[in-house]
């Protein structure tokens, strides 16, 4: 007898048993990369697609009653799973319920009915339904592919940590940032970081190349258009810090004096690596770089025109 995975209810049932606990244990957290979270979300389509396939292998591919019954059951099951996840500390995401339905509907529209009276929909009506459901799938898969390509580009762009020419800096930075012509009449682009008067104000690069091993320095350039210097802080941390209690002495912090005009800073990566009090920074899994001020008396902006890694060993700036 030929062993066929797609038509073997025992194998399908075992697959569902293995996958089901992943709704409640493991998986990405808030510190995980965007790619990890995006790929994990596709698991909803896979699980509920397998669930419908298993049902149909056991009971046959029915007509419209089966469609409605399975859709209602999956909608209810998905809602319950989200509510339970929310109680376990995970974020409630109703988009996951939609992904559940898309996974189930994909199997329904691409498998022709084999039993039941008044089989619905007729074959002629299946193709429009297939187009609609497949289009919904595309809208789920394309963003994941875009995030994957973005991560690939970031890995290849090293030693550049952030490409100033990126047209959408908010895809990478949190905070009030905008791409602007280079400050001081220079050619190219710069990133305007708008600073407010709150307790802390600035920008964080949350989506960046994570592996800085093999380099010796972080080099960046800030332009201050004001006539007075600004005291800023540069912060760098890894994913271990993100998943801990965010202690001040578990990350790298450095005070920067940003004089009027152009300022170039060179930070030794060895200082970043040794910054945590009780461990070494994981230089293969850095997750966040921040530039911010505290209690600024008046709102103003600074302009970042370069952010890269180098292999030379010249210093400028000292840790607090």
QUIHUCOR-V82318 format. One record per helix or strand. SS is the DSSP state (H for helix, E for strand). FROM is the first residue (numbers start at 0). TO is the last residue. Records with the same first field share a line. If there is no record, write none. Layout:
SS->FROM-TO + FROM-TO
//
This chain:
H->4-6 + 8-22 + 33-40 + 42-58 + 63-86 + 93-109 + 122-156 + 168-170 + 182-184 + 238-241 + 247-249 + 268-272
E->159-159 + 172-174 + 176-180 + 188-194 + 199-204 + 216-223 + 229-237 + 251-257 + 260-267 + 285-293 + 299-309 + 315-315 + 318-318
//
